[in-house]
Amino acid sequence: MSEATSTTTRPDTNRKVIASTFVSLDGVIGNPHLWSLPYMDSEGQRYALDQLFASDALLLGRPTYDGFAQAWPNMPPDGTGFADRMNTIAKYVVSTTLEKAEWQNTTIINGNVAEEVAALKRQPGQDILMYGFGRLARTLLEHGLLDEVRFWLTPVLVGSGRGEQDGDLLFRETASMSLEFAGQRVLDSGVVMLSYRPTGSKQG
């Protein structure tokens, strides 16, 4: 195993918004449960657990919320506390069409997303964690509100059928922007954890 840590220092004390995303070698991020699970060993599970417990809020787009709200309340205890944390942690779902959030401790954000997320970042607390990299993450990136992206680069080629829907491919329709390297970790399963921070400078 090899690991590197960032040599940069954040100039502010705001809470960080972190997007954690499984991505295949051919750039697919959609439906990771279909191709990433064989590589989720005990080391990866520990990383995921530590990441979740370093956060006290989840920020979700509507598609992710719908999937999670259907699955997680029915998850049995696994001895790690992961499922319980997912169900009890504060959750914020961005949607203009969701009328009522049934999942425990969920608040709907249906106004100005950038303003409301910026307000969340100014509140005291731990990290704000996102899963995946869809329309919401791209919006936050373009408004300078996404502090770090963590890619679980998984040694698999998903192949045909990839990229057919919005959110299936990494950085689809994202404005060009520079990222700075923030760290890496190679797991025994072959997954490479790559962390980057947006610099705020655009390309082109």
Secondary structure, DSSP 8 states (H G I E B T S, - for coil): --EEE-----SS----EEEEEEEETTSB-S-GGGTTGGG--HHHHHHHHHHHHTEEEEEEEHHHHHHHHHHGGG----SSSHHHHHHHSEEEEE-SS-----STTEEEE-S-HHHHHHHHHHSSSSEEEEES-SHHHHHHHHTT---EEEEEEES----TTTT-STTSBTTTT---EEEEEEEEEE-TTS-EEEEEEEEEEE--
